[in-house]
Amino acid sequence: MLQEAEAPIKQLPREHGIPIIGSAHEFMSANGIPIDFLSRVQQQHGDVAQFKVINRTMILVSDPDLVHEILVKRVHEFPKPSAVVQKPRGIMRFLGKGILTAGYAEWKPQRQLMQPFMHRKHIESYAQTMANLTETLLLQWQDGAERNIHSDMTQLTMWIIADTMFGLGMNQLTDFEDLVTRAQKIIINDFVGILPNWLTGQSTAAADVNAQMTEFVRQMIADYDGSERNDLLSLLLNYRDEDGKPLSDEFLRDNILTMFFAGHETTANTLTWAFYYLSQNPDVLGTLQAEVDTVLADGHAPQLDDLTRLPYTLRVIKETLRIQPTVSAIPRLTIAPTHLGDYQLPQYALVLMSPRILHHDERYWKRPYEFMPERFSSENEATLCKHSYLPFGGGPRVCIGNHFALMEAQIILAHVIRHYQLHLLAEREVEPLYQVTTHPKDGLFMRLECRS
């Protein structure tokens, strides 16, 4: 039930922009989500600010308490836009009504079905696979070689999600990453673009990507041998409801693609940025190397039991997720006129919350642009302002794969650091591309120095 809207105490601050088009010229960014523009709006107008892009009303919310209200306390009043629109746009074009994009009523049974599979105790069984596949990648590396680390991390995390979730081998993943890249561009164009689909060719391009993604899932299901393995594909294909009916083809397609789409790229980007920031912070790198060299003194691959003895490694990952969060903007929609804090919000406004902005707010983070893993010591982490840190979203729809991602990143980072030091190539500029997830625009090229 919607809360009664109260008379506004304060006038909603506005970025007026240009007549008719509003802030469209600034919001439409060739770099994906316009973080610089959103940061300026927050700095000039405060923690709740409105702007328009043509006829679309947008409201940027940058107060952690109000973010908590949206994501936790009043989750039914602020649904995901993908759950409300009749015509699929954005990520819903490709993931349909899977666990990431479905409305609350459709999402809840999906979460209940898949949550036990993503429980910490269950995913711990994948630690060995994560270590083994990392070793497979490292066998391709050589001292002095120059590598695109973003490509390597993307390949590795895709191997891991394919093996652990779907029982697929490396040779069965040909061209899927290209489909993900093409889909990302279409999703962002839906978000920041103002031209109609018939003019941009968006719908035709999306249909082509969708057809290939659907065929990828169809072939995966056709190749399944019927055995009850310890993976998500086996769970989904062997599930029967109380009437003995299996899951629908649409459910299978949407959720398999969701796990592939979201389950590899986010961790790949986190690791990529971790190697970048380590190359820029030699003191942090030295502390990390000392920890890893002590725990993995004999050169063995990180095991599950090693992870509790690698706390600084985990802090590096958490600080990477702070300074360069994988998702830079979280959208919600007002389904009716309502209020938020002291402000009246109109119906059908797109509400944006930016982890990138929250994670760099000096009110909650000391020296926010410095890479300081000690922020996440057990003592310091306990004092963090709630919802000023959103690496996996928040509320009931917090990322279902958060434990999987953290364990995977900790294992990979420790394994790589034990054997190699990575040096940024000076002639290569590193620019963030803020799309569905945030990654280096032109890759991350580094020179490998063998340490063992």
Buried (B, 14 or more C-beta within 10 A) or exposed (E): EEEEEEEEEEEBBBBEBEEEBBBBEBBBBEBBBBBEBBBEBBEEBBBBBBBBBEEBBBBBBBBBEBBBBBBBBBBEBBBBBBBEEEEBBBBBBBBBBBBBBBBBEBBBEBBEBBEEBBEEEBBBEBBBBBBEBBEEBBEEBEEEEEBBBBBBBBBBBBBBBBBBBBBBEBEBBEEBBEBBBBBBBBBBBBBBBBEEBEEBEBBEBBEEBBEBBBEBBEEBBEEBEEEEBEBBBBBBBBBEEEEEEEBEEEBBBBBBBBBBBBBBBBBBBBBBBBBBBBBEBEEBBEBBBEBBBEBBEEEEBBEBEBBEBBBBBBBBBBBBBBBBBBBBBBBBBBBEEBBBBBBBBEEBBBBBBBBBBBBBBEEBBEEBEEBBBEBBEEEEEEEBBEBBBBBBBBBEBBBBBBBBBBBBBBBBBBBBBBBBBBEBEEEBEBEBBBBBBBBBBEBBBBBBEEBE
